[in-house]
Each structure stands twice: as structure tokens, then as C-alpha cells.
Amino acid sequence: MARYVSFRDFDWGLLIFVLMICGLGVMEIHSATMHTKFAGSHIRQIYWIAGGVGAMFVISAVNYQALLDRVHWFYIAAVASLVAVLIFGQRYLGAKRWIKMPGGNHFQPSEWVKLILILAMAKYFADLRHRELSWPDFMKAGAIVVIPMLLVLKQPDLGTALTYVPIAVMGVFLGGMQWKQGMVVVLLAAVAVGAVFFTPRVHVLKSYQKQRLTSFVDPENDPQGSGYQVEQSKIAVGSGGLWGGKGSQTHGAFLPVPQTDFIFAAFAEEHGFVGALGVLLLYFVVLMRLTQNAQTAPDRAGAFVVMGVVAVLSFHILVNVGMVVGFMPVTGIPLPLMSYGGSSVLFMFLALGMVMNVRMRRFVN
Amino acid sequence: MFGRDEKVSEIRLTAAQYIILAIFLVLAYGLWRLQVMQSGYYASAAEKNRIRNVPILAPRGKILDREGRIIVDNYPSFSALLLRDSSRDLNADADLIAQGLHLDANEVRTRIRHFTSMPQYQPIFLKEDITPDELAFIDSHRNELPELDTITAHRRLYPRNGFMAHLIGYVGEVTEDMLNQPQFELYSPGDVVGVSGVERQYNTTLMGQNGARRAVVNSHGREVGLLGETEAVPGKQLKLTVDIDLQIAAEEALEGKNGAIVAMDPRTGEILAMVSRPTFDPNDFAVRVSRDEWNKLVNDPDKPLLNKAIQAQLAPGSTFKIIMSVAGWQEGIAQTLHVNCTGGAEFYGRRFGCWVKTGHGGVTLEKAIYQSCDVFFYTLAEKLGIDRIAKYATALGLGQKTGIDLPNEVTGVMPSEEWKIKNFKQKWFAGETISVGIGQGAVAITPVQLMRAVAAISMGGKMVVPHVVDPQELPNGYVETSHLTETKNIPLDPNGWTFITDAMSRVLLPEGTAPSAHVPGIDIAGKTGSAQIVSLATRARFKNAEDLAQNGWFVGFTPRRNPDIIVCVLFEGGEHGRLAARLATQVLKAYVDKQRRSPNKMVEQEKQRGDGKVDIGALWTAPEGDKLEGGRFSIELPKKHLALAAGAPGIVPAN
């Protein structure tokens, strides 16, 4: 009854939109780094994208159900690698996030843990088969995500740890979360945030993290720190106007890291509201296309996999663009597909590869 | 497998889509608010947003002599710099800038390119010490060229005409090669660092830490506010062990000649004077030197950049006989050796001549030293053998670095059987030992090595490390100096070294080799030498090495017992050691005279003469002449030279 899995069923339309976003990213990286010591980054970004596309094809060829059957092993490996980072990791700028690989490369496990969490959530909820989520199931689902999250927080890498949250949220939401459970989560989150900020004894956040968050609330208080960065970002975006400008914020080095975290600000400065809105539209099309793939998925697990990717991607866009326009604090979360960086590009394409994987098997069964 | 599963709730999937739409609407609103509703405000904010970082250059520390008199100072000058944090196209402006500053436009572009990898807020230094008309050009083009600015820099003022140039060294902009070396890793392009001499050795002490002011400037480059300022930390001043008075005497002695003179306190190792000729004027390239000028200096066959006191490796000639005498005495051979000199002798089937062709007749150790009889030392060398000679020479520091606190000291060569096999894969020939006996052959030493060895003998075996900076005068934690005060004790027979130094004190007497250098009333013990310009390599290249003029050597100290000064002279092409001895005695006499006249000093503080001129230090030449004027030099005191006058060598600083 199964028919051949074919690349004819590959979502070529989705890939074209994704590559358009990547192309705009490469263009902006080139422009933003032109006269800096990062000049040439756009070429390396193209290599990463090419590598990412290759990895996407490879992973889409492996049946995702085979991956799901082994997900508990992946999960154990993921947790082990995070523990390894805490023990053997390279300390850089006060945080242990990388493991040095023999080739001189640095490997950041917290990125691919995201992929495994998406798979683990999918597997967990696919096996439940209830319409409504019971309290123990709810707690277990939470625990699956919270364990790696705590390990990443310990590095400390608040930004990446937060990106695990939407995976869990999307999982329980689609898995049949009840209203009461939703209320409890919101309440707990509020208490946790309150405790972190208003109880002086609890040092969950590092002082720089706390400062980033407080300077978000009161940017005037911290003109040189992250408040300054947000202010510069807002000036960059605002001075772009409707049609874009010459980009003095970006090229005058006022905008911090214009090729990574603040690439959207650089783009918005040079291409104005029209250009920035165009990029948002591209992302929106990609996300809608993804949810459509979830609807046509052959089974529950496939839908969960695709929606996990949707959750992570939306969260990244929300936090990054929100930061650039001054709605969100500085967290160091890159804009997927546009920001310069190998790990981020590879993660996105591997995630898309899993989506393709699900889509290619929609007529199977 | 999961075929019969309930599908994921369609309602919830649709709800997720609406949530995403809501997120995007919020973000789009954020963009709309900034880029459309408030775009005017942010556009003007971007225009106002020009923070300019201007460095405040820290002056380098002064260099003083042992009595606190200034040798090297700074004077204020203007430098032109290019600010890159404006959004101007620097390459397009390069032509106008180059024209106004009298630079080559391509050179300007090259500099801009070199700095592309540096942070934007770091300005590019275009030209140091600009002239008044260049300053006027910058002032009158503030609007057209807002990126061009000036800064007050402190330029190094060195004594003129190459006075003490090798010891002091000079500064220069840190090169890309240097930046790749670990000891320069903390510096950034554009930094001025010591390139040679004391300036390099003690760079971390002398170099200050630049400050910076962050100023808000408008789009026309005018400052509209100050955000903050970090003050520059000036470099620490450095007190040398050199005595300017003695340095002057040594410079004058060697003026017009080639070679080196070093003077040291044999008790402590403090270098009192160090001269090398020919010399160069470090003021010519205090910041940047043109390629032509530099090539000329590097390719000059006389090697003016070489500090011959520590970098010339030459045969010591007869001065080596002091070391031979010590070795011979310690081995119990020299004190009983009697030789009949007939103007030469045969060893291993070859005739070796004595410099006195008619012969010295009967010779014992004492006469052999003050008459410098070659045959005596040939015989002694044959009896000792190369390894026993090498043992004492090596113990006395020959063929090794002395550890002096100056960069790029060379090792020299003290041959031995082992050395020959290691370097030439050949056995040592006994015949080679004979030439080594009179300081020829493969022996190659530096003047400072020879001086240190003889100083150790004069001190009864106490060997010091020569140094130009007293570690106790040095601020802590900048440069590792602990080895400079270490002394070594070489066990010498007291009868031996006293006998040898007594014999050395007759060298300047009528019966010695340098009676013409005698100074009445000063007890000088020394040894002359004249050496062929040899090394094994040159000897191979020049078949008849006799054609090359010989080098004159002299190493001497005073007084004979417990000396307080030792001088070593290398007079290249000086033919005979007695000429070198005369140069040495000039320095020794200056020292003794100064001690006797103390506390009067040769160089006095500035004195107002009433005719608008000021008497200052002794190291200046008359503007039209090029001969160094020792003693005193008077300069006019118009305002523009005030800075110069304050930094003139020889003046005691006001504080």
C-alpha cells in the first residue's frame, strides 16, 4: 500500500521562500560587514546555507518515524552532551557553551538539542492518543523540556534556554491542554518572574541578564549597555523611514553586531518600512506553509514535528524582531535564516528537513 | 502504525495560525510606529548620533642619566588624523587630503586599507609633526573634510647627531610583523613603541597608556557634547646608569672614527658610557622613516644601525692575552714559563711570527704581557691546548651573551674541540690553537664581553652582568631585571690576577706597548691589541687578509686595585692598539678628573647669559657645523624653541 517516497513531493515552494529570506540575509550581511573586520562573512554564510540545504535533503530522506522510534536514545545523548559542556566546555566570555572539536571547530550542543526536543515532544504526544491532557501527562511533558533547559541555563545561556519553552508550549497546546492547566502555567510563570526580580536572595539570573532585562524596562538608565543597543537599534530602524536610507547607523558602527542579532535593524535601516514588511511577509508565508504541512501530515507525530518547528521559528522571530523594534529585551537570539552564523543556519535547515520528511510521506499509508 | 490515530485538533491548529498572525501584526505595528509614525524623530536622532572617539596620547617617559639629567624628552607637536566613524567616503577624499598634507594619495589609501580591520572608532594617523601650513589647511577645511582632525602628540626629542643613539635606540610605529609577535600582542596599529636600544628593552616602562575622549559631534564634525574622558597615563621615566659627562668624552674620542667604546663600573656592572660609530640620528625617524632613508641606513656598508659594543663579533687580538695569562697561571704553567723570542717560532711545521720582527729576547709572563710578546703566548697556547683555554675563556663569559639589558646582543665565538666538531664536522687541528693564543683564529667576541671578562679579572674573579638601567631605580613589575644584579664568582688565584694586573699597569709606561697613551697621575692597567679583521668566513673570502686594515683594541681600568671604571675600545681600522689606548685614556681621564673635581659637574645647569641666549647641555652642534661640540652649547630662547630647550639633553629637570 505504500508508494514510493519521492522528491516530487518535496515542498519546493517552501524551499524557494526560505532561500529568498536567506538571500536577503546574505545581502545584508555583505552590506553591514563591508568595511569591518568581519568583511567576507557573507561568503561564509553562503557556504553554510549550501551545507544546510544539503543536510536538509539528507535528513528528509530518512523516515521520520524511524527517528521517532529511537528518540529516547537521542534524548539521552542530548542531555549527556549538555552535561559534557558543563564539565569539559570551553569558557568564553564567562559562559561555557562550546565543546572544542578535534578539527578546531567549536560545537554548541544546545542548538541541536532543540531538534531533539521537537522530536521528543512529537513522540510523547503522538503516543498519548487522548483528547484531553491529564495532569501527570502534563507534568511529564514539562519535565522532558525542563531538564535540558536547566542544563542550558546553567551554562548560562538564557536566550537559548528560552527557545525550548515554545516547543513545550506548542506541544501541550496541541496535545489537548485544558484551560485550568493553561491558567496554572501562566500563574507559575508570573510567580517565577516576580521571584527572580523582587527577591534579592534568588540569583537565578546572572547580573548581566538582569541588567539587560531592567534596562529594557528603563533604557535611559543604562545608555552604554544593552539599553544603548536597543536605543541604537530603534534609531536605525526609525531613520530608515518608509523607503530606507543610507544606513549611517549600520555603517557608522553605532548599531551593535549588525550581521547577527541586529541584522533586521540593519535591513530595516537600509530598506525602510516597505523592505522590512516584505521580509516579515516572507516569514509569514513560510510559517503558514508550514502549518499547512502540519494539517496534511500523515499522522499525529508528523503534525507535532512540523508544529514544533513552527513554534521555534515563530518564537525566534517574535523575540528577535521584537528586540529590534524595542518591544523585547536583548536576549542574544538570532533571526533564523537571516542572521550570520553556522549553527543557526544548520539548525533551521535540519528542522526544515524534518518538515519535508513529514510532507514527503503524507500519502504513505 | 499510528494510522488510526486521532488527528491533531484542527481548531487548535487554526488557533495557532491566528496566534502567529497576531504576533506578526504586532511586529508590523512596531515597524510602522518607528519607521512611519516617528521616522522624523529617529532620522534626526541618527543625524545627531555621531560619537567621536579621540585618543589622548600618553607621553613616553623621559630618559635620564645617572644624575637625573635629561637625555631624551618629548616635545609637543600636532599630528593629523583621519576619523573613520563619519560616513564619508575616505577614499574619495584621499586626493584632497594628500594634497593638503603633502602626502602621496596612494600612501593615504594604503593606510586607510590597513586600518579597515580595526574598530571604526579608532582613527588613522596620517602624518606626525605637521607644519603650520598643514595645520592651517586642516582648520580651513573643517566643513569639506569633517573626518580630518588634529591631535596633540608628544614627539620624541633625541640628542642630535646620533649622540648615544645606539644605546637609547629609537621609537617607531609598531609594524604588522611586530604585532604578530607575542610581546607586542597588547598593542594596536598606530601605537608608537620602542624599536631598538633602551627604548625597546624598557618599552613597557617608558610607554604610557593612551586615554580617550568620547565626544558627541554633529554631522559637520563639530563637538556638541562630551560623553566621557579617560585620562592618559604618562610613561614612567627611566634613569640610566650612564654618566652624560663620560658619554661625551667617549663620543668625542670616537668622533670621526669607526668602532665602539664601552665604560663600566666593574664593581656593579653599571654601564657608564657606550658609543658606537658610525652613528645615525634617531630624530630623523622618531616616528616614521621614509623607505629610501631606511634602505640607505640598512645598506650602508659601515652598518650605522649596528651597536658595535654588543653586536660586533671580532677577533680580540692581543687583548686576549690577558685571558691566556689567567688560564696559564691557574694551570700552573705561565708563572714558570721562560721563552726566548727571536721574532717568531715554528709550531706544527709552520712558522708563526711575533709582531716585533727582531724578537723580544728572553721573555717571562710579566714582560710578555706589557710587551705583548706573541711567541710567549704561542708557546703557552701550545702547552695549554684549546680546551683548557676555552674552559677559562668560557668561565669569563667569552663566546656568550653577557645578559646586558639591551636587545639583540650577539654571542660571539669561543672555539673548542667540541665547537669545531659541532659546527664544522671537523676535528680541531692543534695548529689552530696557536693563533687562538694571540686572540686570532676562530675567536670572535664583542667589546662588552671582553670588558666584562677583564673586569672580572680585575675584581679578583667577581663577575657582574653589565646593565644600563639600575634595577633599583626601576618601577616594579614592568621589565624582568632580577638577573642584572646577579654576580658570579670565578675562583682565581690572588697571586695570579694581581701579578697579571700589575703587569698590565706597565703597558702605558715607557717599556710597554702604548707609552704614548700614558696619562701622568693616573694609574691605568690595560692591554692593547691589534687584530686582523677575521672570522673563518672572511678569511676564506679574502686570500690576503693582511690587506685589510687591522682593528685596534684596548681594554683598561683604573685604579689598578679595586677599580671603579673599566673601558674597552674597539677602533676599527685603527691599525695599532696604542691608538685605541689613547681613546680609552681620554675617557678614563674624564672620569678621574670628574671624580677629583667633584661635586663640580662638567655639564652645568642652564645659566642666563643676559643676551637672550641660554647655556645648556653639551651635546649640541652649532647649526651650521656638523662637529659635535662637547662641553657647552648656547641656544637662543625664542618662544618657539621653548619646548625644545626644556628637553635639551644635559639639563636637570625642573622638578
Interface residues (C-beta under 8 A of the other chain):
Chain A: H35 T36 K37 A39 Q65 A126 R129 R131 M170 F173 L174 G176 Q232 K234 I235 A236 V237 G238 S239 G240 G241 L242 G245 K246 S248 Q249 H251 G252 A253 F254 A268 G272 F273 A276 L277 L280 Y283 F284 L287 M288 T291 A294 Q295 A297 D299 R300 A301 A303 F304 M307 V310 S314 I317 L318 V321 G322 V325 G326 F327 N365
Chain B: M1 F2 G3 D5 E6 K7 V8 S9 E10 R12 L13 A16 Q17 I20 L21 I23 F24 V26 L27 A28 G30 L31 W32 R33 L34 Q35 V36 Q38 S39 Y41 Y42 A43 A45 A46 N49 R50 I51 D85 S86 S87 T116 S117 M118 P119 Q120 Y121
